[in-house]
Amino acid sequence: MFAIKNVIPTNQTRSVTKWSLNKGKRKTVKAVVARFFRLGWGAWIRPMVGRNKRHWSKTAKRKIRSEKHVFCNSTQSTLLDKMVTKYWRKRRFYIDDVYEPYHQREEYRSSAIKPH
């Protein structure tokens, strides 16, 4: 009547190394550092999905829009914070940083630089 298929369930993994073999410390997931960028106030940003794919089928307006970056939501930011070590959670200072205007948020007291 019904055919039973051999389906092996696969669990989702985040590939976080909880304890390293040498020193017993957590390890950073290298894919997070390569794909995302952490701003000074704790949010993570990433490029638009599929920005380099199928350029022949996209309009000029859509290509320009795909060069922008997108904020991760609070759940994703918390997960990404867990996937990296303290070294990557600290603010990075770069010469001629493109993201410099986005490192502080003036509308919140905790991250504002100018007095309210």
Secondary structure, DSSP 8 states (H G I E B T S, - for coil): -----------------SS-TTT------HHHHHH-EE-TTS-EEEE-TTTTS-GGGS-HHHHHHTTSEEE--HHHHHHHHHHS-HHHHS----TT-TTGGGS--TTSGGG--S--
